């Protein structure tokens, strides 16, 4: 009876570790076709036929205050992913957005689900640099990832900077299949 109980407890612990690891993997998303470069900043991702049209019509000037936020975000390119992280030694997705906005005297809630309710909900066609994008990386409609709109390409391509689980802080595109499928909505907090 004692070894049977020990085996049962061991299986429960193993299952608990597996569940925690699974939550970690889907908590802030990952990208297979992530694009980031410290030199050029971004590269254009060609659209596939099966993607939703998630383009922005923004073609205006970016205010200096937003440019400062984006510069602060860019200085963290390549910083590794760390669950619960909110420092330059490692970030999770919402820790990254909190840190970048905090450095610019703007307070955001710590969790991506709470950030998703801050500010004003906006249509993707209206997004501009500095807006927040929210994703359901585990499927469904529950917010599990956040990124900051980095730039809008001449063709309307929306690129965003974020802390991905697989590559740390990178710049990705809504034209990437993974992010296009996971996209939920945008919020303007500034």
Secondary structure as GFF3:
##gff-version 3
##sequence-region A 1 190
A	DSSP	alpha_helix	2	27	.	.	.	ID=ss1
A	DSSP	alpha_helix	64	74	.	.	.	ID=ss2
A	DSSP	beta_strand	86	87	.	.	.	ID=ss3
A	DSSP	beta_strand	90	91	.	.	.	ID=ss4
A	DSSP	alpha_helix	93	102	.	.	.	ID=ss5
A	DSSP	alpha_helix	112	115	.	.	.	ID=ss6
A	DSSP	beta_strand	120	122	.	.	.	ID=ss7
A	DSSP	three_ten_helix	124	126	.	.	.	ID=ss8
A	DSSP	beta_strand	132	135	.	.	.	ID=ss9
A	DSSP	beta_strand	145	152	.	.	.	ID=ss10
A	DSSP	beta_strand	158	164	.	.	.	ID=ss11
A	DSSP	beta_strand	168	173	.	.	.	ID=ss12
A	DSSP	alpha_helix	177	182	.	.	.	ID=ss13
A	DSSP	beta_strand	183	188	.	.	.	ID=ss14
###
